[in-house]
Amino acid sequence: MDSKATKKWMRRAVGMADAASWCFALVLLVLILLSSTKESSLTEEPVKGNQLLGRPCEEIYVVREGETLHTISDKCGDPYIVEQNPHIHDPDDVFPGLVIKITPSKHPRKLLR
């Protein structure tokens, strides 16, 4: 009789352990899903490297879509972009991907949008 009681107790223990492991797996799955869908309340825009450093421009600057030398000059606080970049033959002909040298000032002017 002890053998039957022991087997019955073992089946119950294994069943309870199995149920507990399934509950734990379900709770873990819910926590993973909740943490992966949590929205960031800090900012809507992606943070670029220059923003992390608190500087608007690096010494080497790559022109982006829609930028002109005037907007880059305002953004970076460098009024002498054309003089420092002799490879720019026509100041009105800048294009995305063009690499230019910038001498950023400590107090750049803000762009008005």
N, CA and C atoms as an extended XYZ file, in Angstrom:
339
Properties=species:S:1:pos:R:3:atomname:S:1:resname:S:1:resid:I:1 pbc="F F F"
N         0.805       -1.188        0.000 N   MET     1
C         0.000        0.000        0.000 CA  MET     1
C         0.855        1.262        0.000 C   MET     1
N         1.972        1.193        0.678 N   ASP     2
C         2.842        2.363        0.689 CA  ASP     2
C         3.318        2.690       -0.716 C   ASP     2
N         3.475        1.687       -1.505 N   SER     3
C         3.927        1.879       -2.872 CA  SER     3
C         2.886        2.631       -3.695 C   SER     3
N         1.604        2.269       -3.540 N   LYS     4
C         0.541        2.959       -4.268 CA  LYS     4
C         0.396        4.402       -3.792 C   LYS     4
N         0.480        4.633       -2.513 N   ALA     5
C         0.366        5.981       -1.952 CA  ALA     5
C         1.539        6.854       -2.413 C   ALA     5
N         2.711        6.266       -2.457 N   THR     6
C         3.898        7.014       -2.890 CA  THR     6
C         3.780        7.394       -4.365 C   THR     6
N         3.304        6.421       -5.182 N   LYS     7
C         3.139        6.712       -6.610 CA  LYS     7
C         2.092        7.800       -6.827 C   LYS     7
N         1.008        7.749       -6.068 N   LYS     8
C        -0.042        8.746       -6.185 CA  LYS     8
C         0.478       10.126       -5.774 C   LYS     8
N         1.242       10.159       -4.686 N   TRP     9
C         1.819       11.418       -4.219 CA  TRP     9
C         2.813       11.966       -5.254 C   TRP     9
N         3.602       11.076       -5.864 N   MET    10
C         4.582       11.488       -6.880 CA  MET    10
C         3.878       12.059       -8.116 C   MET    10
N         2.786       11.421       -8.549 N   ARG    11
C         2.041       11.939       -9.704 CA  ARG    11
C         1.470       13.319       -9.413 C   ARG    11
N         0.970       13.511       -8.215 N   ARG    12
C         0.436       14.830       -7.846 CA  ARG    12
C         1.554       15.878       -7.799 C   ARG    12
N         2.692       15.512       -7.249 N   ALA    13
C         3.824       16.445       -7.154 CA  ALA    13
C         4.323       16.821       -8.541 C   ALA    13
N         4.431       15.837       -9.421 N   VAL    14
C         4.885       16.112      -10.788 CA  VAL    14
C         3.848       16.979      -11.512 C   VAL    14
N         2.580       16.700      -11.318 N   GLY    15
C         1.519       17.504      -11.935 CA  GLY    15
C         1.550       18.940      -11.455 C   GLY    15
N         1.762       19.126      -10.149 N   MET    16
C         1.818       20.489       -9.597 CA  MET    16
C         3.068       21.223      -10.116 C   MET    16
N         4.190       20.505      -10.197 N   ALA    17
C         5.411       21.122      -10.708 CA  ALA    17
C         5.245       21.497      -12.178 C   ALA    17
N         4.587       20.628      -12.948 N   ASP    18
C         4.331       20.903      -14.352 CA  ASP    18
C         3.442       22.139      -14.508 C   ASP    18
N         2.388       22.223      -13.716 N   ALA    19
C         1.491       23.382      -13.772 CA  ALA    19
C         2.217       24.657      -13.362 C   ALA    19
N         3.050       24.552      -12.336 N   ALA    20
C         3.803       25.735      -11.875 CA  ALA    20
C         4.783       26.199      -12.952 C   ALA    20
N         5.425       25.273      -13.647 N   SER    21
C         6.377       25.673      -14.682 CA  SER    21
C         5.656       26.325      -15.860 C   SER    21
N         4.455       25.844      -16.204 N   TRP    22
C         3.689       26.476      -17.267 CA  TRP    22
C         3.248       27.884      -16.860 C   TRP    22
N         2.841       28.058      -15.627 N   CYS    23
C         2.448       29.394      -15.135 CA  CYS    23
C         3.631       30.346      -15.159 C   CYS    23
N         4.793       29.853      -14.727 N   PHE    24
C         5.996       30.676      -14.737 CA  PHE    24
C         6.360       31.072      -16.168 C   PHE    24
N         6.276       30.130      -17.107 N   ALA    25
C         6.589       30.426      -18.508 CA  ALA    25
C         5.619       31.458      -19.074 C   ALA    25
N         4.351       31.346      -18.724 N   LEU    26
C         3.348       32.293      -19.207 CA  LEU    26
C         3.599       33.695      -18.647 C   LEU    26
N         3.898       33.789      -17.358 N   VAL    27
C         4.194       35.081      -16.740 CA  VAL    27
C         5.452       35.694      -17.362 C   VAL    27
N         6.460       34.888      -17.598 N   LEU    28
C         7.696       35.370      -18.213 CA  LEU    28
C         7.430       35.888      -19.630 C   LEU    28
N         6.622       35.179      -20.391 N   LEU    29
C         6.268       35.608      -21.740 CA  LEU    29
C         5.524       36.944      -21.714 C   LEU    29
N         4.591       37.099      -20.798 N   VAL    30
C         3.844       38.355      -20.684 CA  VAL    30
C         4.786       39.503      -20.321 C   VAL    30
N         5.702       39.278      -19.407 N   LEU    31
C         6.648       40.331      -19.025 CA  LEU    31
C         7.552       40.721      -20.188 C   LEU    31
N         7.996       39.752      -20.959 N   ILE    32
C         8.843       40.054      -22.120 CA  ILE    32
C         8.063       40.869      -23.142 C   ILE    32
N         6.834       40.471      -23.404 N   LEU    33
C         6.017       41.218      -24.365 CA  LEU    33
C         5.738       42.637      -23.888 C   LEU    33
N         5.452       42.799      -22.614 N   LEU    34
C         5.187       44.140      -22.089 CA  LEU    34
C         6.419       45.025      -22.152 C   LEU    34
N         7.573       44.464      -21.845 N   SER    35
C         8.785       45.284      -21.863 CA  SER    35
C         9.205       45.627      -23.283 C   SER    35
N         8.884       44.791      -24.254 N   SER    36
C         9.283       45.093      -25.629 CA  SER    36
C         8.345       46.085      -26.297 C   SER    36
N         7.153       46.254      -25.787 N   THR    37
C         6.209       47.194      -26.390 CA  THR    37
C         6.096       48.492      -25.616 C   THR    37
N         6.908       48.672      -24.601 N   LYS    38
C         6.857       49.892      -23.809 CA  LYS    38
C         7.311       51.074      -24.652 C   LYS    38
N         6.523       52.142      -24.654 N   GLU    39
C         6.845       53.321      -25.437 CA  GLU    39
C         7.829       54.200      -24.684 C   GLU    39
N         8.689       54.835      -25.445 N   SER    40
C         9.635       55.771      -24.862 CA  SER    40
C         8.954       57.117      -24.699 C   SER    40
N         8.979       57.649      -23.500 N   SER    41
C         8.355       58.945      -23.258 CA  SER    41
C         9.362       60.090      -23.332 C   SER    41
N        10.634       59.780      -23.617 N   LEU    42
C        11.646       60.819      -23.634 CA  LEU    42
C        11.576       61.680      -24.882 C   LEU    42
N        11.508       61.053      -26.050 N   THR    43
C        11.538       61.823      -27.281 CA  THR    43
C        10.897       61.032      -28.410 C   THR    43
N        10.372       61.751      -29.361 N   GLU    44
C         9.790       61.119      -30.538 CA  GLU    44
C        10.815       61.014      -31.652 C   GLU    44
N        11.803       61.903      -31.676 N   GLU    45
C        12.797       61.932      -32.728 CA  GLU    45
C        13.966       61.024      -32.358 C   GLU    45
N        14.598       60.431      -33.353 N   PRO    46
C        15.803       59.659      -33.051 CA  PRO    46
C        16.926       60.603      -32.620 C   PRO    46
N        17.741       60.163      -31.714 N   VAL    47
C        18.836       60.983      -31.217 CA  VAL    47
C        20.055       60.714      -32.073 C   VAL    47
N        20.626       61.776      -32.606 N   LYS    48
C        21.825       61.654      -33.424 CA  LYS    48
C        23.048       61.874      -32.539 C   LYS    48
N        24.178       61.422      -32.996 N   GLY    49
C        25.411       61.507      -32.219 CA  GLY    49
C        25.759       62.916      -31.782 C   GLY    49
N        25.552       63.880      -32.675 N   ASN    50
C        25.884       65.260      -32.327 CA  ASN    50
C        25.007       65.774      -31.200 C   ASN    50
N        23.762       65.324      -31.131 N   GLN    51
C        22.877       65.772      -30.068 CA  GLN    51
C        23.335       65.227      -28.724 C   GLN    51
N        23.912       64.027      -28.724 N   LEU    52
C        24.398       63.465      -27.474 CA  LEU    52
C        25.557       64.269      -26.915 C   LEU    52
N        26.376       64.797      -27.798 N   LEU    53
C        27.534       65.559      -27.357 CA  LEU    53
C        27.202       67.019      -27.094 C   LEU    53
N        26.024       67.454      -27.472 N   GLY    54
C        25.644       68.840      -27.259 CA  GLY    54
C        26.234       69.790      -28.285 C   GLY    54
N        26.798       69.241      -29.366 N   ARG    55
C        27.366       70.082      -30.417 CA  ARG    55
C        26.522       69.927      -31.667 C   ARG    55
N        26.273       71.033      -32.373 N   PRO    56
C        25.434       70.929      -33.559 CA  PRO    56
C        26.144       70.313      -34.753 C   PRO    56
N        27.455       70.473      -34.863 N   CYS    57
C        28.175       70.001      -36.046 CA  CYS    57
C        29.559       69.486      -35.664 C   CYS    57
N        30.007       68.535      -36.437 N   GLU    58
C        31.375       68.048      -36.302 CA  GLU    58
C        32.252       68.821      -37.281 C   GLU    58
N        33.552       68.606      -37.201 N   GLU    59
C        34.472       69.293      -38.100 CA  GLU    59
C        34.293       68.828      -39.545 C   GLU    59
N        33.969       67.562      -39.726 N   ILE    60
C        33.655       67.019      -41.044 CA  ILE    60
C        32.147       66.831      -41.092 C   ILE    60
N        31.502       67.430      -42.076 N   TYR    61
C        30.042       67.425      -42.145 CA  TYR    61
C        29.604       66.858      -43.491 C   TYR    61
N        28.608       65.976      -43.448 N   VAL    62
C        28.048       65.408      -44.674 CA  VAL    62
C        26.690       66.061      -44.914 C   VAL    62
N        26.546       66.668      -46.081 N   VAL    63
C        25.318       67.378      -46.436 CA  VAL    63
C        24.171       66.386      -46.542 C   VAL    63
N        23.016       66.773      -45.984 N   ARG    64
C        21.814       65.932      -46.025 CA  ARG    64
C        20.817       66.496      -47.036 C   ARG    64
N        19.811       65.702      -47.333 N   GLU    65
C        18.761       66.094      -48.271 CA  GLU    65
C        18.103       67.399      -47.827 C   GLU    65
N        17.980       68.356      -48.744 N   GLY    66
C        17.285       69.608      -48.476 CA  GLY    66
C        18.141       70.689      -47.832 C   GLY    66
N        19.395       70.390      -47.532 N   GLU    67
C        20.246       71.395      -46.896 CA  GLU    67
C        20.938       72.264      -47.945 C   GLU    67
N        21.196       73.509      -47.542 N   THR    68
C        21.978       74.433      -48.361 CA  THR    68
C        23.152       74.896      -47.518 C   THR    68
N        24.112       75.556      -48.167 N   LEU    69
C        25.240       76.077      -47.393 CA  LEU    69
C        24.769       77.110      -46.376 C   LEU    69
N        23.729       77.843      -46.722 N   HIS    70
C        23.196       78.842      -45.784 CA  HIS    70
C        22.607       78.174      -44.537 C   HIS    70
N        21.800       77.121      -44.729 N   THR    71
C        21.206       76.456      -43.562 CA  THR    71
C        22.271       75.754      -42.728 C   THR    71
N        23.272       75.194      -43.400 N   ILE    72
C        24.358       74.543      -42.656 CA  ILE    72
C        25.161       75.584      -41.891 C   ILE    72
N        25.400       76.727      -42.518 N   SER    73
C        26.121       77.809      -41.857 CA  SER    73
C        25.375       78.284      -40.615 C   SER    73
N        24.067       78.456      -40.744 N   ASP    74
C        23.260       78.865      -39.586 CA  ASP    74
C        23.273       77.802      -38.498 C   ASP    74
N        23.124       76.565      -38.906 N   LYS    75
C        23.064       75.466      -37.946 CA  LYS    75
C        24.381       75.308      -37.192 C   LYS    75
N        25.485       75.417      -37.918 N   CYS    76
C        26.797       75.156      -37.316 CA  CYS    76
C        27.498       76.409      -36.819 C   CYS    76
N        27.009       77.555      -37.207 N   GLY    77
C        27.651       78.791      -36.763 CA  GLY    77
C        28.961       79.052      -37.473 C   GLY    77
N        29.080       78.611      -38.719 N   ASP    78
C        30.302       78.828      -39.494 CA  ASP    78
C        29.978       79.609      -40.757 C   ASP    78
N        30.258       80.934      -40.766 N   PRO    79
C        29.942       81.737      -41.948 CA  PRO    79
C        30.970       81.597      -43.074 C   PRO    79
N        32.032       80.820      -42.869 N   TYR    80
C        33.112       80.728      -43.852 CA  TYR    80
C        33.213       79.349      -44.498 C   TYR    80
N        32.084       78.700      -44.719 N   ILE    81
C        32.103       77.347      -45.287 CA  ILE    81
C        32.704       77.353      -46.689 C   ILE    81
N        32.318       78.289      -47.535 N   VAL    82
C        32.804       78.307      -48.913 CA  VAL    82
C        34.311       78.531      -48.946 C   VAL    82
N        34.810       79.437      -48.123 N   GLU    83
C        36.242       79.726      -48.106 CA  GLU    83
C        37.069       78.520      -47.634 C   GLU    83
N        36.511       77.715      -46.734 N   GLN    84
C        37.243       76.574      -46.183 CA  GLN    84
C        37.137       75.313      -47.045 C   GLN    84
N        36.302       75.359      -48.062 N   ASN    85
C        36.078       74.186      -48.910 CA  ASN    85
C        36.275       74.565      -50.378 C   ASN    85
N        37.533       74.592      -50.839 N   PRO    86
C        37.794       75.008      -52.224 CA  PRO    86
C        37.219       74.045      -53.268 C   PRO    86
N        36.827       72.846      -52.864 N   HIS    87
C        36.239       71.909      -53.827 CA  HIS    87
C        34.795       72.264      -54.165 C   HIS    87
N        34.214       73.230      -53.459 N   ILE    88
C        32.864       73.696      -53.781 CA  ILE    88
C        33.023       74.854      -54.758 C   ILE    88
N        32.765       74.570      -56.032 N   HIS    89
C        32.935       75.605      -57.053 CA  HIS    89
C        31.708       76.502      -57.141 C   HIS    89
N        30.528       75.956      -56.909 N   ASP    90
C        29.289       76.728      -56.985 CA  ASP    90
C        28.543       76.542      -55.658 C   ASP    90
N        28.474       77.596      -54.837 N   PRO    91
C        27.809       77.473      -53.530 CA  PRO    91
C        26.337       77.059      -53.621 C   PRO    91
N        25.718       77.279      -54.780 N   ASP    92
C        24.327       76.895      -54.941 CA  ASP    92
C        24.168       75.435      -55.364 C   ASP    92
N        25.273       74.764      -55.639 N   ASP    93
C        25.215       73.385      -56.132 CA  ASP    93
C        25.784       72.418      -55.094 C   ASP    93
N        25.105       72.324      -53.952 N   VAL    94
C        25.474       71.319      -52.960 CA  VAL    94
C        24.442       70.206      -53.028 C   VAL    94
N        24.870       69.008      -52.715 N   PHE    95
C        24.006       67.845      -52.869 CA  PHE    95
C        24.201       66.911      -51.680 C   PHE    95
N        23.215       66.078      -51.412 N   PRO    96
C        23.332       65.129      -50.293 CA  PRO    96
C        24.534       64.215      -50.485 C   PRO    96
N        25.300       64.059      -49.440 N   GLY    97
C        26.494       63.220      -49.480 CA  GLY    97
C        27.778       64.010      -49.650 C   GLY    97
N        27.677       65.291      -50.026 N   LEU    98
C        28.860       66.132      -50.171 CA  LEU    98
C        29.513       66.313      -48.807 C   LEU    98
N        30.813       66.095      -48.745 N   VAL    99
C        31.554       66.222      -47.491 CA  VAL    99
C        32.205       67.593      -47.459 C   VAL    99
N        31.963       68.326      -46.366 N   ILE   100
C        32.539       69.660      -46.231 CA  ILE   100
C        33.205       69.802      -44.866 C   ILE   100
N        34.139       70.747      -44.813 N   LYS   101
C        34.833       71.047      -43.560 CA  LYS   101
C        34.096       72.187      -42.877 C   LYS   101
N        33.884       72.013      -41.585 N   ILE   102
C        33.178       73.009      -40.780 CA  ILE   102
C        34.088       73.419      -39.630 C   ILE   102
N        34.058       74.707      -39.306 N   THR   103
C        34.700       75.182      -38.091 CA  THR   103
C        33.571       75.650      -37.187 C   THR   103
N        33.034       74.729      -36.376 N   PRO   104
C        31.864       75.097      -35.567 CA  PRO   104
C        32.219       76.125      -34.510 C   PRO   104
N        31.316       77.090      -34.358 N   SER   105
C        31.508       78.059      -33.291 CA  SER   105
C        30.894       77.504      -32.025 C   SER   105
N        31.200       78.135      -30.923 N   LYS   106
C        30.650       77.677      -29.648 CA  LYS   106
C        29.195       78.084      -29.480 C   LYS   106
N        28.762       79.085      -30.222 N   HIS   107
C        27.395       79.588      -30.088 CA  HIS   107
C        26.737       79.660      -31.463 C   HIS   107
N        26.307       78.528      -32.011 N   PRO   108
C        25.654       78.579      -33.325 CA  PRO   108
C        24.292       79.249      -33.245 C   PRO   108
N        23.898       79.826      -34.362 N   ARG   109
C        22.576       80.448      -34.423 CA  ARG   109
C        21.534       79.356      -34.598 C   ARG   109
N        20.368       79.566      -34.015 N   LYS   110
C        19.269       78.603      -34.128 CA  LYS   110
C        18.558       78.777      -35.459 C   LYS   110
N        18.156       77.659      -36.071 N   LEU   111
C        17.376       77.702      -37.299 CA  LEU   111
C        15.917       77.981      -36.974 C   LEU   111
N        15.288       78.831      -37.740 N   LEU   112
C        13.869       79.074      -37.582 CA  LEU   112
C        13.143       78.183      -38.569 C   LEU   112
N        12.195       77.385      -38.078 N   ARG   113
C        11.465       76.476      -38.981 CA  ARG   113
C        10.056       76.914      -39.129 C   ARG   113
